[in-house]
């Protein structure tokens, strides 16, 4: 018998970035610091997508919890 999973909730939250803060990636550590600001101390898996422009500025962040 095949297990059927139910999607309980899908939520989209749009928020502006903090004024005066530029998210620029110079190295992998910068990316990890930015990701940790968004993910925080979640106690479950999170799918995290960070979109960059050609100058390595973060232009969008998407989280799936």
C-alpha positions as CSV (number, residue, x, y, z in Angstrom):
1,X,0.0,0.0,0.0
2,X,1.3,3.5,-0.9
3,X,1.6,6.2,1.7
4,X,-0.3,9.4,0.9
5,X,1.1,12.6,2.4
6,X,-1.0,15.7,3.0
7,X,0.3,19.2,2.6
8,X,-0.8,21.0,5.7
9,X,0.2,24.6,4.8
10,X,2.0,26.6,2.2
11,X,2.8,30.2,3.1
12,X,4.5,33.0,1.3
13,X,6.0,35.9,3.3
14,X,7.3,38.9,1.6
15,X,9.4,41.4,3.5
16,X,11.8,44.2,2.6
17,X,15.4,43.9,3.6
18,X,16.7,45.9,6.5
19,X,17.4,49.5,5.4
20,X,21.1,50.3,5.1
21,X,22.2,46.7,5.0
22,X,23.8,45.4,1.8
23,X,24.0,41.7,1.4
24,X,27.1,41.0,-0.7
25,X,28.7,37.6,-1.1
26,X,32.6,37.8,-1.2
27,X,33.2,34.2,0.0
28,X,31.3,31.1,1.3
29,X,31.4,32.4,4.9
30,X,29.4,35.5,3.8
31,X,26.8,33.2,2.3
32,X,26.6,31.1,5.5
33,X,26.2,34.2,7.7
34,X,23.4,35.6,5.6
35,X,21.7,32.2,5.5
36,X,21.9,31.8,9.3
37,X,20.2,35.2,9.7
38,X,17.2,34.0,7.8
39,X,17.1,30.4,9.0
40,X,18.0,31.1,12.6
41,X,17.7,28.1,15.0
42,X,15.0,26.1,13.2
43,X,14.6,22.6,14.6
44,X,13.8,21.1,11.3
45,X,15.1,21.0,7.7
46,X,14.8,24.2,5.6
47,X,15.3,24.5,1.9
48,X,17.0,27.8,1.3
49,X,17.6,29.6,-2.0
50,X,19.7,32.8,-2.3
51,X,19.6,34.6,-5.7
52,X,22.5,36.8,-6.6
53,X,23.0,39.3,-9.4
54,X,26.3,39.5,-11.5
55,X,28.0,41.6,-8.8
56,X,27.2,39.0,-6.0
57,X,24.5,41.1,-4.4
58,X,21.7,39.2,-2.9
59,X,18.5,40.1,-4.7
60,X,16.1,37.5,-3.4
61,X,15.9,34.8,-0.7
62,X,13.4,32.0,-0.6
63,X,12.7,29.6,2.3
64,X,10.7,26.4,2.3
65,X,10.0,25.1,5.8
